[in-house]
Amino acid sequence: MLEGDLVEAIRSPALRRLVAYWRQRHAPDGGLPSRPDIDPADFVWLLGRVFLIDVLRPESPGGPGLDFRFRLFGSQMAQVYGGDLTGRRLSEIDDREFAAALRPDYLGVVETARPSHRQGALEWMGRGFIGYERVLLPLAGPAARVDMLLGATVYDLPENGARGGR
């Protein structure tokens, strides 16, 4: 679970609302929610900024390590990134620097089964930097291990005003 101070660190009301939703969906025994526990219709107000990632585990011991496939990549995220990553693996993304920056956060959530929060700035299509804030929330599969990530990113896009993307 998110520690109280980490929850307090989330500035975006939309991300706080998503984290509250995720917490409400925990299993009765306190285990992580699973994909069937999550209904995107419950957060349509955030869908353009939501992503779902499948955790792809090696098929054989000694094979390649974990990989991640974007099952859903929100439309606002595609606008900021410059393309839709739905269906693509992290290992297939042409922007290796971008993929390398994401991988440790994704691995951390899978390995710890704990949410992650990050905020900062990123270069936006060669037009300067924009602020962003992101949460990653683990979802459990049948074996009670993390097999999917639910995430959302909000951006401070110029056309949205200083905080309009939040």
N, C-alpha and C positions, 0 to 999 in steps of 0.2 A: 504493500500500500504506500501511497504517498505520505511522507512525513508531514506533520502540520506546517512546519516552516517552508517546505517545498510547495505545498498548496498555497500558502500565503504569498509565495514568490510569483505565482501565476498572475499576470496583470490583466490578461484578456478575460472579460466576462464570458465570452463564448467558450473559451477553453475551460474555464472553471465549471461551467455548466456541463460540458462533455465529461469532465472528470467525475462530477457528482452523478451523472447518469451511469457511468461505468461502475462506480462504487455500488449503486443501487442494484446492479445486475449480478453482483457476486452470488455464488452458489450458497445455499443455506448452511453448508458446513464451513463457509468462509473461503472456499477455494475461488480461484479466478473465474470470471465469466467466460463463457465459450462463445463462438461465433453465433450459434442459434439464439443466444441470450440477447444479442444486439440487433435491434431493428432500426435500419437507417431512416425509416419513416418517423422515428422518434426525435431525430435531429436534422430535419430538412433545412432548417435555418443555417446549418453549417456545411452542407454537403459539398459545395464548391471548394471547400478547404480541407476536406476529409480524405484520408487514404487508408486502404487496407493492404496489408502485406502478408503474403504467405511465407512461412519459414520453411525453406527447402533443406531437408537434412540429407547427408550423404547416404547413398544407397548401399554402399559397402564400406566396411572398416578400411581406413587408410585412403579412402577416396577424397575428392575435393571437400573442403570444409562447408559450413553452412552457406547458403545463398538465400536471397530474398527476391520474391516476385511481387510486383505491384498488381494486386487484384483490382484495385480501384485507385485512380489518381484524379483528385478533384479538378474541376475546370479552372478555378482561379489559380491553383497550383500549376497547371499546365500553361497558363498564361505567363506566369512568372518564370517558369523554367524554360519556356519556349517550345514546348511539345508535350504530348500526352505520353506518360510512361506506363499506362495500363497494359498489362500483359508482359511487360519487360522485366528481366532479372536485373538486380543491382549489378551483377558481374557483366552485363551486356551494355550498360550505359556508356555512351561514347565519352562523356565528360568524366574521365577517370578521377580527377581531383574532387569533383562533386561526390562520386560514389565512395571514394576513400574517406571523405569527411562524414558520410552517413553511416558507414559500416560499423564503427565502434559503438555508436549509440544503439543501433539495432541489436548487435551482439550483446550489449550490456543488458538490455531488457529481456532478451531470451535467456541469458545465463542466470539472471537474478530473479526473474519473474516479478520485477518491480517496475513501476512507471518511470519515465524519464521526462525531464523538462529542459528546454534549451531556449535561450533568446539571444539575439545578436543582430548582425547586419550581414547582408550578402549583396554581391554585385548583381545588378539587375539589367540584363540584356545590354551591357555596355553603356548604360545611362546613369551610372552612379550607384550608390548603395541604398538599400531599403531595409528597414527594420523588420524583424520577424520574431515570432514566438511559436514554439511547437511543443506538443505533448505526444508521447508514445505510450500506449496502454497495452499490456499483454492480455492475450486471449488464450485460453487453454483448449487443448484438443482432447480426444478420448482418453489418452494416456495421462491426462492431468499435467502435461508439459506444455510449454508455450509453443503453439504452432501457427499463431497469427498475431499481427500487431495492428491495433487500431490507432490511428494518429490523426492529428489535425495541425495545420499551420495557419496562422493569421499573419498578414503582411500590412505594413504601413505603406500602401500604394499611393502615389501622388494623386491619382484621380479620386481616391477615397478620402482625402484629407489626412491630417496627421494621425488620427486614430480611427478613421472610418472603416478600416479593414478588420477591426476588432469586434 
